[in-house]
Amino acid sequence: MDGEPACDFVGCGEVGTIVSRLSPEGYLVATGKKAYSFREAYRRFHYCQKCHDNLMNGVWSRVRKPDDKSDGHVAPTAI
């Protein structure tokens, strides 16, 4: 991989070509540290195309469920 970031999805090991703020669990993750801009306020993860597609499918499946709005997580479309 020579300096290229690995996919952050556990057990994958492919090159992480996509930068995302979605955690491997499918939630947006803030760092909790002071940041100078909105962009710096969120951790960034690297994913291969396959893992990123799987995460996005899971996110949109949860967002579409009308009865699953009490889990305490902000929908990715809210930010």
N, C-alpha and C positions, 0 to 999 in steps of 0.2 A: 504494500500500500504506500510505502515511501512518503510519509508526511501527510498523507490524506487521512482525514478523520474517519474512524470506524463508526458504523451504525450503532446508535445508543440502545437499540432494542436488544434486550438480554438474549445472548446465545446466537445472534445473527452473524456478526463478523464481516459483513460486506462493507464496501466503502460507503460512507454516509454522504451522499451528494446533495441531499435536501436539508436545509436548515429550517427548524421549526421551533415554536414555543410550546408544542404539545409534549407533555412528559410521556414516557413509555406506558403510563396508565391511561393516557388519553385526556389529560387535563392541562390547562394553562398553568404554568408554574412561575410565581414571582420569587425573586431572590431574597427579598426581605432587607436587602442592603439599600443604602441611599444611592440613587442613580441620578445622573445629570439629564437624562432624557427618558421618554417613554420607552424607547427601543432598548435602553440599557437596563430597564427595570425588570426584565423577564429573562430567565435562563434560556439558553438556546441549546437545542439538541440536534444531532445529525442523524439522518435516517437514509437508508437505501429506499428506492422507489417502492418496492414491495411492502416493506414495513410501514412506510408513511401512508400508503393506500389503505392498509389494514387498520391503522389507527384512525384515519379519517372516516372510514366506514363505521367504526365503532362509535365515534363521536356523533355522527349524523343519525345513527340508529337511536342513541340516547336522546338527542334533541327532539326527534320526531315522536317519542313516546309521550302521550298527553298525561299519563299518570305517574311519570317519573320526574317530578319537578322539586322534590323535597330532599335531594341528596346533598344540598349545601354547596354545590359547585356551580360556578358561573358558566353559562353556556358560552362556547367560543364566539358566538355571534354578538355577545353583549359588549365586547371590548373592541 
